Amino acid sequence: MTKIHVIIDSPPEELRCTTCLLPMQYQAKKDDKFLWQCFKCGKQYLVSGNIDHDIEESWSPPR
């Protein structure tokens, strides 16, 4: 996992996909994590809203 700055009650203003370099779209908050997704390649980031401020990366089918 990659460390990022602390997030307090709100998602970051913008995340860019590391594959497509396009802005990712904020989807929802699940289990104190903010879900961001790239609709071109399907990459997803779960960004922790807790003090550990970690990012989990996963993939889903592109839309």
N, C-alpha and C positions, 0 to 999 in steps of 0.2 A: 504494500500500500504506500501511497505517496502522501506526505504531509502538506497541508495547506493552512492558510490563515484561519483563525477562529471565526465561526459563523454564529451569530446570536439571533435566534428567532426569525431569520429571513435567509433566503437563498442568496448566493452571490449574484451580482448583477449580470454577469455573462461568463459562460464557460465555452471554450472552443474545443471541438473534437480534435484529438491528436492524430486521427487518420485523415479526415477530410479537410481539416482546418476551418470548417464552417461553424457558426455559432450553434450551440446545442440549445434545445428548448426545455424549459422547466416543466415537469409533468405533475408531480405530487409530492407530498411528504408522507413517508412510511416509516414507522418505528423510529422516530426522531432522525430520519435521514431524508435528504432532499434528492429526488430522482430527476436526473437530467438525461435527455436522449437526443442522439443525432438521427434525424429521419432519413438521411442519405445512406449511411452505412449500418445503422442499427446499434452503434456503440452506446452503452448506458453507463452513467456514473451515479453512484449512491454517495452523497456527500454528508458526512456526519454533522449533526447540529450540536453534538456534545463537545465537551472540552478536549477530547482526543483528536478532533478535526481530521479524520482520515477520509480517503476516497477509496471506494471499491469500484472496480471496473468490470463490466460484463457486456455481453452481446445479446441482441435480440434481432429478429428478422427486420430488415428495413421496410418502411411503409411506402 
